[in-house]
Amino acid sequence: MSTPESEEKEVYDRELLYEKKKMFQKETVNGLTLLNTFLTYVYFLCVLVISYKLFTRYDYSFILKILIIIALALYPYIIYLLESNAYNVCLYLWSFITGEPYVPMQNYSFLY
């Protein structure tokens, strides 16, 4: 039989564990956010360098150069949409194989 003091200690230990887990996850998310921001800046810096090289060294038409730059600038946003849709289609097809219910975007929602 447990005493009230031991129950309070268990509750305190559990809350302390949850707080440590929360802080660890928060630090991890902050680090990944910082890394993502840095890599985004590096990508767009590369786009600027490619744009400079494209305008100074190659004699494509002006419209083609602009279209290439727009395509490079929009690439990260378009590829994310394509990847997430392909992932959802694969999950949907996998749900038929395994017999588990399909839950769209399960890994990206705070509800799960």
N, C-alpha and C positions, 0 to 999 in steps of 0.2 A: 504494500500500500504506500502510495506516495504522499509526501507531506506538502503542505501549501508552499513552503519555501523551495522545494525541489521543482514543483510545477512552475513557480515564478522564474526559477533559474532556467528551466527548459524553454519557456516562452522568451526570455531575454536572449538566450543563446540562439534560438531560431531567428529572432528579429535581427540580431547581430550578423548572422550568416546571410540573411536576405539583404541586409544593408551592404555587406561586403560584395555580394554578387552584383548588386545594383551599381556600386561604384566601379567595379571591374568592367562591367558591360558599358557603362557610361564612358570610361576612359578609352575602351576599345573603339566605340563608335566615334568619339572625338578624334582619335588618331586616324581612323579610316576616312573621316570627313576631311581632315587636313590633307591626307595623302591624295584623295580624290580632287580636291581643289588645286593642289600643286600640279598634279598630272594634267588637269584641264588647262591650266596656264601654259604648261609645257607644250601641250598639243596646239593651242592657238598661236603660240610663239613659232612653232614649226610651220603652221599655216601661213604666218606672215613671211617667214623666210622663203617658203616655197612660192608665195605670191611675188615676192621681190625677184627671185630667180626667174620665174615665169615671164615677168614683164621685161626683164633686162636681157635675157639670153635667148629666148625662143621667139620666133616671129609667127606665132599663131594670130588669128584674127582677134581683135579686141573683145568681141562678144564671146568667143570660145574661152579666152582667158578668164573673163568674168564668170562664166558658167563653171569653169573648173574651180575657181575660188569659192563660189557659192556651194558647190558640191562638197568641197573639203570642209567648209564651215558647218554645213548641216549634217555631215556624216555621223557624228556621235549621237545625234538625236534620232536620226532615221534608223541606224543600226540597232539602237536600244529597242525601238518599237518592233523591228523585225525579229530580234532575238526573243523578246518576251512573247510575241505571238507564236513563234515556232515552239517555244517552251510549253506554252499552254496547249498547243495542238498535240505535242508529244505526251503531255500529262493526260490529256483527254483520251488518246489512243491507249496509253498504258492502263488507264482505268478499266478499259474493256478487257484487257488481258488478265489483270489481277482481280477483277471483280470488286474493287473498292470504288466508293463514290467519288466522282470528280468534283473537286473544289477549286474553282479558278483563283489564280494568284494567291494561293495559300501562304507562300513564303514571303510575300510582300505586304501583307496586311497586318495591322496591329490587333485585329479582332481574333486572331488565332494564336 
